[in-house]
Amino acid sequence: MGAKSGKNKKDPTILSDDELKILLNCTGYTDEEILAWHAGFLKDCPSGKLDKKQFLNVYKKFYPNGKADKYCNFVFKAFDLDGNGWIDFTEFLTAVSLSQHGELPDKLGTAFQIYDQDKDGRINRKDMIKIIEAMYDLANEEDRTGDKAPENRVELIMKRLERD
């Protein structure tokens, strides 16, 4: 029982001792909790890989009336830290821990990663319009006129940011 060692992990189903130590330090979970999370992750993702399609299916369960595709792509991209096209257990548990136990600055950093779609270190109007449209799709919001128009929402946010 316990994590298996491996210098260069090739099998994403194996949780190495080094990964366990990293998760112990950065998540606040005990080794028993981490191993339980790992077992659950492998039950849902036997390959050890959570791909975009699986990730989208989870979002669709939480938002059955909305269109989760766009928003899910933004979030998936932020959680897939190494950009390999799938979320491994370490990326997954780090995201879960952040949402459950994370400090505000860390949560804001993740939000920034989600919003900064072109990864230029800035959130511009184009990035914000895309994410607001995705949020509207997710919430199944049809009224996108007047104050609710994504462009108008972005303008209001930008004005508040300049003032504050």
SEKOLBA-418335 format. One record per residue (C-alpha): residue in one letter; x, y, z. Coordinates in nm, 3 decimals, padded with zeros to 5 digits. Each point is the difference from the previous one (the first is absolute). Layout:
<'A' <X Y Z>> ...
END
This chain:
<'M' <00.000 00.000 00.000>> <'G' <00.121 00.355 -00.052>> <'A' <00.147 00.188 -00.290>> <'K' <00.246 -00.154 -00.240>> <'S' <00.329 00.162 -00.088>> <'G' <00.117 00.098 -00.342>> <'K' <00.246 00.265 -00.116>> <'N' <-00.161 00.076 -00.333>> <'K' <-00.362 -00.093 00.040>> <'K' <-00.131 -00.151 -00.319>> <'D' <-00.309 -00.166 00.138>> <'P' <-00.254 00.265 00.108>> <'T' <-00.182 -00.257 00.214>> <'I' <00.294 -00.019 00.240>> <'L' <00.039 00.255 00.278>> <'S' <00.371 00.023 00.074>> <'D' <00.144 00.067 00.344>> <'D' <00.127 00.337 -00.127>> <'E' <-00.346 00.097 -00.125>> <'L' <-00.153 -00.108 00.329>> <'K' <00.247 00.222 00.188>> <'I' <-00.077 00.294 -00.227>> <'L' <-00.373 -00.048 00.050>> <'L' <00.045 -00.031 00.376>> <'N' <00.181 00.335 00.000>> <'C' <-00.225 00.194 -00.233>> <'T' <-00.351 -00.133 00.070>> <'G' <-00.031 -00.035 00.374>> <'Y' <-00.141 -00.352 -00.041>> <'T' <00.140 -00.295 00.195>> <'D' <00.164 -00.288 -00.183>> <'E' <-00.309 -00.215 00.071>> <'E' <-00.227 00.266 -00.150>> <'I' <00.224 00.037 -00.304>> <'L' <00.004 -00.376 -00.057>> <'A' <-00.380 -00.009 00.033>> <'W' <-00.032 00.285 -00.252>> <'H' <00.240 -00.187 -00.229>> <'A' <-00.206 -00.320 00.020>> <'G' <-00.316 00.196 -00.084>> <'F' <00.174 00.179 -00.287>> <'L' <00.114 -00.333 -00.146>> <'K' <-00.351 -00.141 00.038>> <'D' <-00.134 00.283 -00.215>> <'C' <00.308 00.024 -00.224>> <'P' <00.159 -00.348 -00.019>> <'S' <00.266 00.128 -00.239>> <'G' <00.109 00.260 00.255>> <'K' <-00.091 00.269 -00.253>> <'L' <-00.298 00.234 00.015>> <'D' <-00.049 00.121 -00.355>> <'K' <-00.204 00.295 -00.125>> <'K' <-00.298 -00.217 -00.094>> <'Q' <-00.022 -00.152 00.350>> <'F' <00.052 00.343 00.156>> <'L' <-00.281 00.142 -00.213>> <'N' <-00.233 -00.285 00.099>> <'V' <00.054 00.086 00.368>> <'Y' <-00.086 00.366 -00.067>> <'K' <-00.309 -00.101 -00.195>> <'K' <-00.127 -00.188 00.306>> <'F' <00.031 00.316 00.211>> <'Y' <-00.150 00.224 -00.270>> <'P' <-00.251 -00.218 -00.187>> <'N' <-00.186 00.297 -00.149>> <'G' <00.305 00.194 -00.109>> <'K' <00.260 -00.036 -00.270>> <'A' <00.316 -00.091 00.187>> <'D' <00.238 -00.045 -00.296>> <'K' <00.164 00.344 -00.017>> <'Y' <00.033 00.055 00.373>> <'C' <00.122 -00.354 00.054>> <'N' <00.276 00.055 -00.257>> <'F' <00.119 00.309 00.188>> <'V' <00.008 -00.181 00.334>> <'F' <00.155 -00.315 -00.144>> <'K' <00.280 00.204 -00.153>> <'A' <00.074 00.162 00.337>> <'F' <00.006 -00.334 00.185>> <'D' <00.208 -00.184 -00.261>> <'L' <00.315 00.158 00.137>> <'D' <00.244 -00.180 -00.228>> <'G' <-00.216 00.052 -00.311>> <'N' <00.005 -00.367 -00.101>> <'G' <-00.374 -00.015 -00.076>> <'W' <-00.107 -00.186 00.313>> <'I' <-00.016 00.053 00.374>> <'D' <00.196 -00.245 00.212>> <'F' <-00.069 -00.074 00.364>> <'T' <00.248 00.257 00.131>> <'E' <-00.156 00.278 -00.211>> <'F' <-00.347 -00.117 00.102>> <'L' <00.064 -00.012 00.376>> <'T' <00.185 00.331 -00.008>> <'A' <-00.308 00.161 -00.159>> <'V' <-00.239 -00.168 00.246>> <'S' <00.213 00.107 00.295>> <'L' <00.017 00.356 -00.126>> <'S' <-00.378 00.020 -00.033>> <'Q' <-00.057 -00.151 00.346>> <'H' <00.289 00.137 00.205>> <'G' <00.170 00.263 -00.211>> <'E' <00.077 00.351 00.113>> <'L' <-00.155 00.291 -00.189>> <'P' <00.325 00.097 -00.181>> <'D' <00.036 -00.358 -00.130>> <'K' <-00.363 -00.011 -00.110>> <'L' <00.043 00.334 -00.177>> <'G' <00.310 -00.137 -00.172>> <'T' <-00.200 -00.293 -00.134>> <'A' <-00.278 00.233 -00.115>> <'F' <00.265 00.207 -00.176>> <'Q' <00.128 -00.313 -00.178>> <'I' <-00.353 -00.079 -00.114>> <'Y' <-00.062 00.352 -00.126>> <'D' <00.339 00.058 -00.165>> <'Q' <-00.078 -00.215 -00.301>> <'D' <00.287 00.113 -00.221>> <'K' <00.244 -00.047 00.291>> <'D' <00.161 00.340 -00.048>> <'G' <-00.012 00.085 00.371>> <'R' <-00.287 00.245 -00.046>> <'I' <-00.374 -00.020 -00.007>> <'N' <-00.117 00.215 -00.287>> <'R' <-00.346 00.087 -00.124>> <'K' <00.002 -00.283 -00.253>> <'D' <00.084 -00.257 00.271>> <'M' <-00.272 00.136 00.228>> <'I' <-00.266 00.003 -00.271>> <'K' <00.075 -00.365 -00.080>> <'I' <-00.024 -00.110 00.361>> <'I' <-00.322 00.196 00.063>> <'E' <-00.157 -00.155 -00.310>> <'A' <00.109 -00.343 00.125>> <'M' <-00.151 00.072 00.343>> <'Y' <-00.324 00.107 -00.162>> <'D' <-00.004 -00.322 -00.202>> <'L' <00.065 -00.202 00.315>> <'A' <-00.284 00.174 00.185>> <'N' <-00.225 -00.023 -00.308>> <'E' <-00.035 00.380 00.003>> <'E' <-00.177 00.108 -00.319>> <'D' <-00.038 00.374 00.067>> <'R' <00.324 00.159 -00.118>> <'T' <-00.125 00.346 -00.077>> <'G' <00.043 00.337 00.170>> <'D' <00.185 -00.025 00.331>> <'K' <00.018 -00.377 -00.041>> <'A' <00.188 00.019 -00.330>> <'P' <00.346 -00.155 00.054>> <'E' <00.169 00.307 -00.147>> <'N' <-00.189 00.228 00.238>> <'R' <00.081 -00.222 00.298>> <'V' <00.367 00.012 -00.091>> <'E' <-00.009 00.377 -00.033>> <'L' <-00.154 00.031 00.346>> <'I' <00.261 -00.235 00.149>> <'M' <00.284 00.192 -00.165>> <'K' <-00.132 00.330 00.134>> <'R' <-00.022 -00.142 00.352>> <'L' <00.352 -00.135 -00.023>> <'E' <00.134 00.338 -00.110>> <'R' <-00.175 00.170 00.292>> <'D' <00.086 -00.259 00.265>> 
END
